[in-house]
Amino acid sequence: YVMEQALVADVALVKADVADRSGNLRFNLTARNFNPACAMAGKVCIVEVERIVANGELAPDDVHLPGIYVHRIVHNPTPEKRIEKRTLREHK
């Protein structure tokens, strides 16, 4: 094993699917991989969510990141979902 110093960011920007008013987050699909770890590594965590629900609407098993790590919530109900596409230039 190698012991290394952890990186500490000043600000962690995270995108989640759903948040409740207390900041508890539910991530969607592959966002569950690194978003919780990134949120915990920052001094301040700012989260962009598509939907905000009332406290108690998220089941305890659906909470992927507790609200204790979330400092600000930005509500964006209609995010622009960019899909990367492979483009090629025409052969000359």
C-alpha positions as CSV (number, residue, x, y, z in Angstrom):
1,Y,0.0,0.0,0.0
2,V,1.1,3.6,-0.7
3,M,0.1,6.3,1.7
4,E,-0.4,9.7,0.1
5,Q,-1.7,13.0,1.1
6,A,-5.3,13.6,0.1
7,L,-6.2,16.4,-2.2
8,V,-8.4,19.1,-0.7
9,A,-10.1,21.4,-3.1
10,D,-11.4,24.8,-2.2
11,V,-14.7,24.3,-4.0
12,A,-16.3,21.0,-5.2
13,L,-18.8,21.3,-8.0
14,V,-21.1,18.3,-8.2
15,K,-24.2,17.4,-10.3
16,A,-27.0,15.4,-8.7
17,D,-30.4,14.2,-9.9
18,V,-32.5,15.0,-6.8
19,A,-31.9,16.9,-3.6
20,D,-34.1,17.5,-0.6
21,R,-34.3,20.8,1.3
22,S,-31.7,19.6,3.8
23,G,-29.1,18.9,1.0
24,N,-29.4,15.1,1.0
25,L,-28.5,14.0,-2.6
26,R,-29.5,11.2,-4.9
27,F,-27.2,10.6,-7.9
28,N,-28.2,9.1,-11.2
29,L,-26.4,6.1,-12.8
30,T,-22.6,6.6,-13.2
31,A,-22.7,9.9,-11.3
32,R,-22.6,7.7,-8.1
33,N,-19.0,6.7,-8.8
34,F,-17.0,9.8,-7.9
35,N,-19.4,12.6,-7.1
36,P,-19.8,11.7,-3.4
37,A,-16.0,11.5,-3.0
38,C,-15.5,14.8,-4.7
39,A,-18.2,16.5,-2.6
40,M,-16.5,15.2,0.6
41,A,-13.1,16.4,-0.6
42,G,-14.0,20.0,-1.0
43,K,-14.0,22.7,1.6
44,V,-17.2,24.0,0.1
45,C,-19.6,21.9,-2.0
46,I,-21.9,23.4,-4.5
47,V,-24.5,21.1,-6.1
48,E,-26.5,21.5,-9.3
49,V,-29.8,19.5,-9.2
50,E,-32.6,19.0,-11.6
51,R,-35.2,18.6,-8.9
52,I,-35.6,19.7,-5.3
53,V,-38.1,17.8,-3.1
54,A,-39.4,18.3,0.4
55,N,-37.6,16.8,3.4
56,G,-38.6,13.2,3.9
57,E,-39.5,12.5,0.3
58,L,-36.1,10.8,-0.4
59,A,-36.1,7.3,1.2
60,P,-33.1,6.7,3.4
61,D,-31.7,4.0,1.0
62,D,-31.9,6.6,-1.9
63,V,-29.6,9.1,-0.2
64,H,-26.1,8.7,-1.7
65,L,-24.6,11.8,0.0
66,P,-25.8,13.2,3.3
67,G,-26.6,16.9,3.4
68,I,-23.8,17.6,5.9
69,Y,-21.4,17.8,3.0
70,V,-23.5,20.2,0.9
71,H,-23.1,23.9,1.4
72,R,-25.1,25.3,-1.6
73,I,-27.8,24.0,-3.9
74,V,-28.3,25.4,-7.4
75,H,-31.7,24.4,-8.9
76,N,-31.5,23.9,-12.7
77,P,-34.7,22.1,-13.8
78,T,-33.8,22.1,-17.5
79,P,-30.1,21.5,-17.9
80,E,-28.5,21.4,-21.3
81,K,-27.5,17.8,-21.8
82,R,-24.5,17.8,-24.2
83,I,-23.8,14.6,-25.9
84,E,-20.4,14.1,-27.4
85,K,-20.4,13.1,-31.0
86,R,-17.6,11.9,-33.2
87,T,-17.1,14.2,-36.1
88,L,-14.8,13.8,-39.0
89,R,-13.8,16.3,-41.6
90,E,-14.3,15.4,-45.2
91,H,-11.4,13.7,-47.1
92,K,-9.7,16.0,-49.5
